[in-house]
Amino acid sequence: MSIDRRAFVAGAAVLSLAACSGTGGSADAGRPPLSVFAAASLTEALEEASPRFEQAEVLLTLDSSGKLRDQIEEGAQADVFISAAQRQMDDLAGEGLIDEASRFDILENKVVLVVPEGNPQGIESFEDLATHLLAGDILFAMGNEEVPVGTYTLKILEYLGLREADLAARGVITYGGTVKEVTAQVAEATVDAGVIYASDAYSAGLEPVDEATEVMCGKVVYPAAVLAASEQGGLAVSYLEFLCGEVGRAAFERVGFTPLS
């Protein structure tokens, strides 16, 4: 889904008017940190870019999109949410917990198949993965059902004609609570293959052996929005605009994301 940039700009104007007064341009020592809840796959990029946001200190909470959604639903105070999939943002939107005018698609990622260094099992493609899973001679890592990368992986398994429940019952699957956990299992060679994002593969120094197509799992698009309960709406919009600018784009592109604005 493409970004409606005009809607985002209009939402920014509304939120800016509703926000506390301030001149901006430099951090206000008396202002509370801007609380940003973001998918774990954004860790490296946001940790690089956020210290350069001059208007306020940015407090990052990085975890699986599903866990962050749950925390917001339970009343956690946050100003910005960036999810690794539309589902979690849609859930919050359905409960009136985000400012719809501020929502837009900020990034695209890719889902890739990775293996440990040296590729001991000789897995070169998703077709090879399917063959080994059917033979039951490998251990495969994937995100659990609450992790967006896990949802994408389920779609890939279905495309390959495999049932996750059957594979789990045979003991050939292990799960991660975030994409970082799946990545670590592959990097540490405790599994023979895993499905993660291209950005996480880059950050971990893993060379993907195959990339999932849109037919296999759909597009991997990250939506961003200001939380409805934020008391720093204008500042939150400024931060999102900052991420769409030169500094943010460079940080995202460096680890393999494709900015969409």
Protein Blocks (a to p, Z undefined) as FASTA:
>chain_A
ZZdfklmmmmmmmmmmmmccdeehiacfkbccddddddfklmmmmmmmmmmpmkbccddd
dddfklmmmmmmnopacfbdcdfbfklmmmmmmnopacfklgccfbdcdddddddehiln
opabfklmmmmmmnopaccddddfklmklmmmmmmmmmnopafklmmmnopaccdfbfkl
mmmmmmnopafbdcddfklmmmnopacfbdcdfklnopadddddddfklcblmmmmmmmm
mmmmmmlmmmmmmnopacfZZ
